[in-house]
């Protein structure tokens, strides 16, 4: 199977360029550097063409920031590139990732051996997420089918058919890309996850996030936490109801 890697990098994040070079040197696949969609540069018309609030249930309680819309469009850009380049799969990597020197190589090898065209294989960076039934195992690495898909888009191996399904399902969207992936009924894909954790998220070592955030009053922070908890519960109920 022909596969290539795609590193998503925002051009104006110049401080991350050395990290992108280090990451490209570590990946054992042909590497493409993908110019991320800069959400802050999107016009109102461009946003209205792809973003619509309350499109799906359970309803997502927050309006998306421009940077979150740009992130979603960046991943769609790579899904399209997988198809355009005629690949069997693409390894999608955000530029604040550091692969583990011992665990990543066998993790990627098992993922490459296991992946089907309709598979989406996550490389979580948190150890407490993505627990589920074992699908494949080799050399201390396990692939599981998680009961509840974790958050984060740091690294995924995406099969060609899965990329096509995701593009069709997300022509318009109403929530962040990782939260959309959690609604596994939207696209006919199989979601797997690598265990144990084989990558690190090192954005805090690279000057922090490129998603601009403003400080909020305590009342707003508490309100968001309540809404976030409600949404997580509603999502779990929705996932359980579709099994």
N, C-alpha and C positions, 0 to 999 in steps of 0.2 A: 504494500500500500504506500502510495506517495503522500508524504506529509511534510508540511513546513511550519515554522514558528512565526508568529506575528507579535511584535512588541508594540503596544499602544503607548505613544509618547506625545504629549502636548508640546508643540514647538516652542511656545513662549516659556516653558519650564526649563530654561537653559541650564540651571544648576544640576539638572538630572542627566545631562548628556553623558558624563563619565559613567554613571550607573548603567545607562542604556548600553554603553560599549562593553562594560563588564558582563552584563547579563547576556548580551549577544554571544560573547565568547564562551559562556558556560553552557549554552543550549546545544544539544547534539543533533540539530536539524538545520536545514537552510533557514536563514533568518530574514524576515522582512520588517523594517521599521515603518509603522503605520502612523501617519499624522492624525492625532486625535482630533475630533471635532471640538472646536472651542465654543462651548456653550455661551460664553459671554459675548461672542461675536454674532450670535444668531439673531436674526430679525424677527419681528412679531409674526410675519407671514410664514416664515420657515418653521416657527414653533407651532403655529396653528395647524400646519399641514401634518404634524406627527403626534401632537400631544392633545389629549382630551380628558378632562377630569371625569372621574366616576364612570369610566368605560366598563369596568368589570366588577363583579362581586366576589369576595367582600370588598366594599368600597375602601379605597386607600384614603386615609384621613388628612393627608397633607398635600399641598400644592408643590409641584416639583420646582426646584431651583434650576436656573439655566445651565449650571454646571452638571446637574444630574441628567438633564436632557442631552447635553453634549456627550456625556459618558455613554448613555444608551445608544446614541447614534454612532459612536465610535465602535461599539461592539457589533452593531448591525453592519457597519462598513467592513469589518473583518469577516463576518459570516458571508457577506456577498463576495469577498475576495476568495474565500475557500472555493466557492462555486466557479468564479471567473477563472481561477487558475487550474481548474480541473483536478483538485486535490481529493484524496480519500479522506483526509482529516487535516485539521489545523490546530496547532497548539497556540492558544491565545494567552498572552502574558501582559499584565500591566507593569509599568516601568518601576514600580516600587517593590519588586519581588526579589528575594534572594533564595535560590535553590539550596537545599541542604547538600553538603558535599558528599555525604554517604548515602542518604536515603533517596535523593531525587532520581538518580540514574536508574535504580531498580524499579522505582515507582513508575517512571515514564515507560520503561520497558514492558512492565506488566500491562499498563494502560494500552500501549500500542498493540500488544499481543491480543488483548481482549476486545478492543473496540469494534463495534459494528457500525454500519453507515448511519444508523439512527441513534447513535449513542452520544451523550454529553457527559464527559467525565470530569468531575471537579477535583481540584487539588486544594482542599481547605487549608487555611493557615491557623485555625483554632482546633484544639484537640477534642473539645467537648461537643462538636457539632457533627452532623452527618452520620449518625449511627444507624446501622441497618443490617439486613441479611447479607451474608457473604456470597459473592458471585465468583471471585477468583482469588488465588493466593499463590505467592511465590517469593522465596527469599526474604521472608519476614514482612512482606508488603501484602496488603489485602485490599481488594476492591469490594465495596459494599453498595447495596441499593438502599439509600437512606429512607427511613420512614418520613422524616421531615428534612427538607433540603436546607442547608445553612445559607447564611448570607455571605456576600463577598464575591468579587469577580477577579481575584488576583491571577488565577490560572485555570484554564480549562482545555481539555482535548475534545474537539467538536468534530463529529463525523459529518460527511458531506450531506447526507439526508437530513440530519439534525439541523444543520445550518439552514437548509432550505425551509424546513418546517418552522424554525424560529423566525425567519424573515417573513414568512406568510402570516404568522400569528401576531407579529409586532409592527405591522405597517402603521398602526396607531397604537399609542400606549398611554397609560395613566399613572404609572408608578415607576420607581427605579428599576434598572435592568435585573439586579439580583432578586428583588422582590417579585418581579414578573416570572423569573425562572421558577420560583417556589410554587407558582400556580401550574403545576405540572400537567393539568388537564388542557391547557391552552394549545399545546403542541404535542404531536404524536412522537415523543422521543423517550428514550430510556435514560434516566439520570443515575449515574454511579458516582462514587466518591472514593478517593484514595485514603487509606489509613496505614500507618500513622502519618502525622503531619510531615510533609517533606519540603515545605517552603516556608519562608518568613516574609512578613510584610514589614518593610523598613522605611515607610514614608516618614516616620518621626526622625530618622537619621538623615533625611534628604531635604530638610527644611519644612516638613509638615505637608499637609494636604494642599493640592492645587484648587480644591473646591473652596471658594470664599465663604466664610461663615461670620456672621455678626453676633456679638454677645446679646443675649436675650434676658428680659426680666424674669425673676423667679417664677412669677405666676404663669408665664408662657412656657417655661421649662417644665413645670409640673403638669400643665395641661397637655403638653406633647407626650409626656410619659404615660399619662392615663390613656390617651388616644392610641399610643403605640401598643400598650398592653392589650387594649380592646382588639386592635387589629390582629395581633398575634393569635389571640384566642379564636377570633372569627376565622382566620386562615386555617388553623388546626382543625376546626370543626368542618370547614369546607373540604379539606384534604381527606379527612376521615370519612365524610359522607360520600366521596367518590371512589372509595376502594371497592 
